[in-house]
C-alpha cells in the first residue's frame, strides 16, 4: 500500500516538473531573442534535469519497495 505522504510527494514532483518544463520553454525563447539570457536558460535547464532525476528516483524507490 502506498503511503499518503508518498502520493503527495509524487504529485508535487509531477507539478514541479510540469512547471519547470514550461519555464524552460520560456527561458529558451528569451535566450534565442536576447543572448544575454542564455545563462538563465541553461540554469533553468539544469534545474529541470534535477527535478526529472528526483521523479525518476521516486519511481525507482517505489519499484524497489514493491519487490520486497
JOKAQUI-V460161 format. One record per residue. N is the residue number from 1. SS is DSSP state (H for helix, E for strand, L for the rest). PHI is phi in radians with two decimals (none if undefined). OMEGA is omega as a letter, one per 30 degrees, with the letter a starting at -180 (* if undefined). Layout:
# JOKAQUI-V460161
[[N/SS/PHI/OMEGA] [N/SS/PHI/OMEGA]]
This chain:
# JOKAQUI-V460161
[[1/L/none/a] [2/L/-1.45/a] [3/L/-1.30/l] [4/H/-0.99/l] [5/H/-1.12/l] [6/H/-1.14/l] [7/H/-1.06/l] [8/H/-1.14/l] [9/H/-1.07/l] [10/H/-1.04/a] [11/H/-1.10/a] [12/H/-1.15/l] [13/H/-1.11/l] [14/H/-1.08/l] [15/H/-1.13/l] [16/H/-1.09/l] [17/H/-1.10/l] [18/H/-1.05/l] [19/H/-1.12/l] [20/H/-1.19/l] [21/H/-1.12/l] [22/H/-1.12/l] [23/H/-1.09/l] [24/H/-1.13/l] [25/H/-1.05/a] [26/H/-1.11/a] [27/H/-1.11/l] [28/H/-1.14/l] [29/H/-1.07/l] [30/H/-1.08/a] [31/H/-1.14/l] [32/H/-1.17/a] [33/H/-1.40/a] [34/L/-2.25/a] [35/H/-0.98/a] [36/H/-1.18/l] [37/H/-1.65/a] [38/H/-1.05/a] [39/H/-1.10/l] [40/H/-1.13/l] [41/H/-1.10/l] [42/H/-1.15/l] [43/H/-1.13/l] [44/H/-1.09/l] [45/H/-1.07/l] [46/H/-1.12/l] [47/H/-1.14/l] [48/H/-1.06/l] [49/H/-1.11/l] [50/H/-1.14/l] [51/H/-1.12/l] [52/H/-1.06/l] [53/H/-1.10/l] [54/H/-1.09/l] [55/H/-1.11/a] [56/H/-1.15/l] [57/H/-1.14/l] [58/H/-1.10/l] [59/H/-1.14/l] [60/H/-1.13/l] [61/H/-1.07/l] [62/H/-1.15/l] [63/H/-1.11/l] [64/H/-1.05/a] [65/H/-1.24/l] [66/H/-1.36/a] [67/H/-1.32/a] [68/L/-1.77/*]]
